[in-house]
Amino acid sequence: MPEQPDPFELFGLEAAPPPPPLLPPPPAQSTSPRSTEVDAEPMDDASMSGDGDGDDGDAGDYVSVRGGGGRGGRWALLIGVPLLVVALLIGAAGFWVQGKINPGSPGEDVAFTVPKGATTSQIATALAEKKVISSASVFEWYVKWQGGDPFQAGDYEGLRVNSSMGDVVDILKAGPAPPKTVFFLVREGLWVSEFKKLALEKFPTMDPAALDAALANTHPSLQPAGSGNLEGFLYPATYEIAQQDVGNAQKLVDQMMVSFDRVSQSEGLPGATAKLKGVAGTKAISPYEALIVASLVESEAKIDDDRAKIARVIYNRLARGDSLGIDASVLYAIQKRKTTLTDSDLKTDSPYNTRLKKGLPPAPINSPGQKSINAALNPAPGDWLFYVLTNKDGHHYFTNNQTDFNKAVADAKARGVF
């Protein structure tokens, strides 16, 4: 039979010294009185004593205790060593876990987004990949212990490399940061073509084809049936756009439509026909036509005081059946921004050339602001038929006399106004 290894050698322990050998028990006494000889060697009196009163009896007791105690101590060590090892392992594990929960000094900031529908396990994995936490599995356990999940989707601020898990859970429990926004200014009087260029420059990620589709497929309630022209409806304002919507053409156009509808309702544009009854003689002015007038006012007025007067001139000329003669409409027809129109420009054959065509152009020539919409719906009282710029501050001179108008034009040119 193979020799069994000593467990003390396995654990690297020094074996206890062996107990002294036990003395052989005394032979049984003969009951025969005539027996006078023994075959065994003579024993001394102590060895033959069987009453346990002498020293040898004490020695016998000592040997018995010594032998039993040696075996018990060895097995106590055999049991105690594994327990000690387990305790050391538990302590080491606890120390390791504590190091994962509180790893030390945090590092640089980390941008972190929780996607919609993300589980705690997925969030933990993403945090570990960005080195915000040192262990995804420990973090999952920590969240189960501390509570706080599920966490909201969104962008989070304040997370840092090598963060403590307590800090991470506190930030996630507080919820995502408010969405960052981008401001987009659309000024009054822009053409749709100019708006498109501005939007694509502001938002490089915007798809031009998507912007064209958004403009073609959006139909405000005041737009004539069958029209795909959004000129006049792209309300000028400063727009605050959520970071996640930057570059989304349809959302941008929709946001502008909401602004237009709000201003349109507040100014009473949908009720323009009743509001402007008789202002252009027998001609009824539809809400869309009032928007066209507002765009003409926007292009001509330089100061607010002149807006309602210019609107009145437009309505007076419509009532008479005269051409409007507004140069801004010619510029729209040729799609050029310039300060001086040539004879060739003025002869451009276009329904937008109000020098040649009578009545209103077929659509707005820009995006008018609220003040111009208000002026178109509330023209100032007066019989003016003409106006001319009289100074570089933007004031106009109004008159109902052609000769008077011609003199004012000559005077303004002589003074270098235009």
C-alpha positions in Angstrom: 0.0 0.0 0.0 1.5 3.4 -1.0 2.6 5.6 1.8 0.1 8.4 2.6 1.6 12.0 2.6 1.8 13.8 5.9 -0.8 16.6 5.9 1.6 18.7 7.9 4.2 18.4 5.1 1.5 19.5 2.6 0.8 22.7 4.5 4.5 23.3 5.3 4.1 22.8 9.1 6.5 21.2 11.5 5.3 17.9 12.9 4.8 17.5 16.7 7.4 15.3 18.5 6.1 11.6 18.8 4.8 10.6 22.3 6.9 8.3 24.4 6.1 4.6 23.9 3.6 3.0 26.2 4.9 0.5 28.8 3.6 -3.0 28.3 0.8 -4.0 30.6 1.7 -6.2 33.6 1.1 -9.9 33.2 -1.9 -11.4 34.8 -1.2 -12.9 38.3 -1.4 -16.6 38.6 -4.1 -17.9 40.9 -2.2 -21.1 41.7 -0.5 -20.9 45.1 2.1 -23.4 44.1 3.4 -21.4 41.1 6.7 -19.9 42.1 8.3 -19.3 38.7 7.5 -16.9 35.8 8.7 -17.2 32.3 9.0 -13.4 31.7 11.9 -11.3 32.9 11.7 -10.1 36.4 10.0 -6.7 36.9 10.5 -4.2 39.6 7.9 -3.5 42.2 6.8 -0.4 40.4 6.1 -2.3 37.2 4.1 -4.9 39.0 2.0 -2.5 40.9 -1.6 -2.6 39.6 -3.3 -0.4 42.2 -2.3 2.9 40.6 -1.1 4.4 43.9 2.6 4.7 42.9 4.6 6.9 40.6 4.3 4.4 37.8 0.6 4.7 38.0 0.9 8.4 37.5 3.3 7.9 34.6 0.7 5.6 33.0 -1.9 8.2 33.3 0.5 10.9 31.8 1.3 8.7 28.9 -2.4 8.2 28.1 -3.2 11.9 28.1 0.0 12.8 26.1 -0.9 10.3 23.4 -4.5 11.6 23.0 -3.5 15.3 23.1 -1.0 14.9 20.2 -3.6 13.5 17.9 -6.2 16.2 18.7 -3.7 19.0 18.2 -2.7 17.7 14.8 -6.3 17.6 13.6 -7.1 21.0 15.1 -4.3 22.4 12.9 -5.6 20.5 9.9 -9.1 22.2 10.4 -7.8 25.6 11.4 -5.4 26.1 8.4 -8.2 25.9 5.7 -10.4 28.2 7.8 -7.5 30.7 8.0 -7.0 30.5 4.2 -10.7 31.1 3.6 -10.7 34.1 6.0 -7.7 35.5 4.2 -9.4 35.0 0.8 -12.5 36.7 2.0 -10.5 39.6 3.3 -8.6 39.9 0.1 -11.8 39.8 -1.9 -13.3 42.5 0.2 -10.2 44.6 -0.2 -10.4 44.1 -4.0 -14.1 45.0 -4.2 -13.5 48.1 -2.1 -10.8 49.1 -4.5 -13.2 48.7 -7.4 -15.9 50.8 -5.7 -13.5 53.6 -4.7 -10.5 53.3 -7.1 -8.8 56.6 -6.1 -8.5 60.1 -7.6 -10.9 60.8 -10.6 -9.3 61.8 -13.9 -10.5 63.8 -16.9 -14.2 64.5 -17.7 -16.0 61.9 -19.9 -19.0 62.6 -22.1 -21.5 59.9 -21.6 -24.9 59.1 -23.1 -27.5 56.6 -21.9 -29.4 55.3 -25.0 -33.1 54.9 -24.8 -34.0 51.5 -23.4 -30.5 50.7 -22.2 -30.4 48.2 -19.3 -28.3 48.6 -16.2 -26.0 45.9 -17.5 -25.5 47.7 -20.8 -24.9 51.0 -19.0 -22.3 49.3 -16.7 -20.5 47.9 -19.8 -20.4 51.3 -21.5 -19.1 53.0 -18.3 -16.4 50.4 -18.0 -15.4 50.8 -21.7 -15.0 54.6 -21.1 -13.0 53.8 -17.9 -15.5 55.7 -15.7 -15.7 52.6 -13.6 -13.2 49.8 -13.2 -15.6 46.8 -13.2 -19.0 46.4 -14.9 -19.9 43.4 -12.8 -19.1 45.1 -9.5 -21.0 48.1 -10.6 -24.1 46.0 -11.4 -23.8 44.5 -7.9 -23.3 47.9 -6.4 -26.5 49.3 -8.1 -28.5 46.3 -6.9 -27.2 47.0 -3.4 -27.7 50.8 -3.5 -30.7 51.0 -5.8 -31.5 53.9 -8.1 -32.0 52.3 -11.5 -33.5 52.3 -14.1 -31.6 55.3 -15.3 -33.0 57.9 -17.7 -31.8 58.1 -21.3 -29.9 61.3 -22.2 -26.6 63.0 -22.0 -24.8 63.1 -18.6 -22.3 65.6 -17.3 -19.9 65.3 -14.4 -18.7 61.7 -15.0 -14.9 61.3 -14.9 -12.3 58.6 -15.5 -11.7 56.5 -12.4 -14.8 57.7 -10.6 -16.1 56.2 -7.4 -19.2 54.1 -8.0 -21.1 56.1 -5.4 -20.5 59.3 -7.4 -21.5 57.6 -10.7 -24.7 56.3 -9.2 -25.5 59.8 -7.7 -25.0 61.4 -11.2 -27.1 58.8 -13.0 -29.9 59.1 -10.4 -30.0 62.9 -10.8 -30.9 62.4 -14.5 -29.4 63.7 -17.7 -28.3 67.3 -18.2 -30.7 69.6 -20.0 -30.2 69.2 -23.8 -27.6 71.5 -25.3 -29.1 73.9 -27.8 -27.9 75.7 -30.9 -29.2 79.2 -31.7 -30.1 79.9 -35.4 -31.0 83.5 -36.5 -33.2 83.9 -39.5 -33.5 87.6 -40.2 -36.5 89.4 -41.8 -36.7 89.7 -45.6 -34.8 86.6 -46.6 -35.7 84.7 -49.7 -36.2 80.9 -49.5 -33.0 80.5 -51.6 -31.1 82.6 -49.1 -32.6 80.7 -46.1 -31.4 77.4 -47.7 -27.9 78.7 -48.0 -27.9 80.0 -44.5 -29.2 76.7 -43.0 -26.7 74.6 -44.9 -23.8 76.8 -43.7 -25.0 76.7 -40.1 -25.7 73.0 -40.1 -23.0 71.2 -42.2 -24.6 67.8 -41.4 -27.9 68.8 -43.0 -28.7 67.0 -46.2 -29.5 69.5 -49.0 -31.9 67.0 -50.6 -33.7 66.5 -47.2 -34.0 70.3 -46.9 -35.5 70.6 -50.4 -38.0 67.8 -49.5 -38.9 69.4 -46.2 -39.7 72.7 -48.0 -41.7 71.0 -50.8 -43.7 68.7 -48.5 -44.7 71.2 -45.8 -48.0 73.0 -46.5 -49.2 75.7 -44.1 -52.9 76.3 -43.8 -52.8 79.7 -45.6 -50.8 78.3 -48.5 -52.9 78.2 -51.7 -54.0 74.7 -52.8 -51.5 73.0 -55.0 -48.7 75.4 -54.1 -45.3 74.1 -53.0 -43.8 77.6 -52.4 -43.0 78.3 -48.8 -41.9 81.9 -49.5 -43.3 84.1 -46.8 -43.9 81.3 -44.3 -40.4 80.8 -43.0 -40.9 83.1 -40.1 -37.9 85.2 -39.2 -36.7 84.7 -35.6 -34.0 83.3 -33.5 -34.5 79.6 -33.1 -33.2 77.4 -30.3 -32.6 74.0 -31.6 -31.9 71.0 -29.4 -28.5 69.3 -30.0 -30.1 66.1 -31.1 -32.2 67.9 -33.8 -29.2 69.8 -35.3 -29.1 69.0 -39.0 -32.7 67.7 -39.1 -34.2 69.7 -41.9 -37.8 68.7 -41.4 -37.7 69.5 -37.7 -36.2 72.9 -38.5 -38.9 73.7 -41.0 -41.6 72.5 -38.7 -40.3 74.7 -35.9 -40.5 77.7 -38.2 -44.0 76.8 -39.2 -45.0 76.8 -35.6 -43.6 80.3 -35.1 -45.4 81.5 -38.2 -48.7 80.1 -37.1 -48.3 81.7 -33.7 -47.7 85.2 -35.1 -50.3 84.7 -37.8 -53.0 83.9 -35.2 -51.9 86.7 -32.9 -52.1 89.3 -35.6 -55.3 88.0 -37.1 -53.9 87.1 -40.5 -56.5 84.3 -41.1 -59.2 86.9 -40.9 -57.6 89.3 -43.3 -60.4 89.4 -45.8 -63.0 90.7 -43.4 -60.4 93.0 -41.7 -59.3 94.6 -44.9 -62.7 94.9 -46.6 -62.8 97.9 -48.9 -59.1 98.8 -48.3 -58.3 98.0 -51.9 -61.5 99.2 -53.4 -63.7 96.4 -54.7 -60.8 93.9 -54.5 -61.1 91.5 -51.7 -57.7 90.7 -50.0 -57.2 87.1 -49.0 -55.0 86.1 -46.1 -52.3 84.9 -48.5 -52.5 88.2 -50.4 -52.1 90.1 -47.1 -49.0 88.1 -46.5 -47.7 89.1 -50.0 -48.3 92.8 -49.1 -46.5 92.2 -45.8 -43.5 90.9 -47.8 -43.5 94.0 -50.0 -43.6 96.2 -46.9 -40.7 94.3 -45.4 -38.6 94.9 -48.5 -39.4 98.6 -48.7 -39.6 99.9 -45.2 -36.5 101.1 -43.4 -38.1 102.3 -40.2 -41.1 101.1 -38.3 -43.1 104.4 -38.7 -43.2 104.0 -42.5 -44.5 100.4 -42.6 -48.2 101.1 -42.3 -47.9 104.1 -44.7 -46.2 101.9 -47.3 -49.0 99.3 -46.9 -51.5 102.1 -47.5 -49.8 103.1 -50.8 -49.9 99.5 -52.0 -53.6 99.2 -51.3 -54.4 102.6 -52.9 -52.6 101.6 -56.1 -54.4 98.2 -56.1 -57.7 100.0 -55.8 -56.8 102.2 -58.8 -55.5 99.3 -60.9 -52.0 100.8 -61.1 -48.8 98.9 -61.2 -47.0 98.9 -57.9 -43.6 99.7 -59.3 -41.7 98.1 -56.3 -38.1 97.6 -57.3 -37.6 94.9 -54.6 -39.9 92.6 -56.5 -37.7 93.1 -59.6 -34.7 92.0 -57.5 -36.6 88.9 -56.5 -37.5 88.2 -60.1 -33.8 88.2 -61.1 -32.7 86.6 -57.7 -29.9 89.2 -57.2 -29.2 91.6 -54.4 -28.0 94.9 -55.9 -28.4 98.6 -55.2 -29.0 99.7 -58.8 -31.3 98.2 -61.3 -30.4 98.4 -65.0 -32.8 99.0 -67.8 -32.4 95.3 -68.7 -33.3 94.4 -65.1 -36.5 96.5 -65.2 -37.6 94.9 -68.4 -37.3 91.3 -67.0 -40.4 89.3 -68.0 -41.6 87.9 -64.8 -44.9 87.9 -62.8 -42.8 89.3 -60.0 -41.8 92.4 -62.0 -44.3 94.9 -60.6 -42.9 97.6 -62.9 -44.4 95.7 -65.8 -47.2 93.7 -64.2 -50.2 95.2 -62.5 -51.5 93.9 -59.2 -49.7 91.8 -56.6 -46.9 89.3 -57.4 -48.1 85.7 -57.3 -46.4 84.9 -54.0 -44.6 86.7 -51.2 -41.1 87.9 -52.1 -39.5 87.2 -48.7 -40.3 86.2 -45.1 -41.9 89.3 -43.4 -41.6 89.9 -39.7 -44.4 90.5 -37.3 -44.3 94.3 -37.7 -44.7 94.1 -41.4 -47.6 91.6 -41.0 -49.2 94.0 -38.6 -48.8 96.9 -41.0 -50.3 94.9 -43.9 -53.4 94.2 -41.7 -53.5 97.8 -40.3 -52.6 100.2 -43.1 -52.3 103.9 -42.0 -55.1 106.2 -43.3 -54.0 108.4 -46.2 -54.4 108.9 -50.0 -50.7 108.5 -50.9 -49.8 106.9 -54.1 -46.0 107.4 -54.1 -43.1 107.4 -51.7 -39.4 108.1 -52.0 -36.4 107.7 -49.7 -35.4 111.1 -48.4 -32.4 110.4 -46.2 -30.0 107.7 -45.3 -31.7 107.1 -42.0 -34.5 105.3 -43.8 -37.3 107.9 -43.8 -39.6 108.1 -46.8 -41.5 111.0 -48.3 -45.1 110.2 -49.1 -47.3 112.0 -51.7 -50.3 111.5 -53.9 -48.9 113.7 -56.7 -46.7 112.4 -59.5 -45.0 115.8 -60.1 -44.3 116.2 -56.4 -42.9 112.7 -56.4 -40.6 113.3 -59.3 -39.2 116.4 -57.6 -38.6 114.5 -54.4 -36.7 111.8 -56.4 -34.5 114.4 -58.1 -33.7 116.0 -54.7 -32.8 112.8 -53.0 -30.5 111.8 -55.9 -28.8 115.3 -55.7 -28.1 114.8 -52.1 -26.7 111.4 -52.6 -29.4 109.5 -50.8 -29.4 106.9 -53.5 
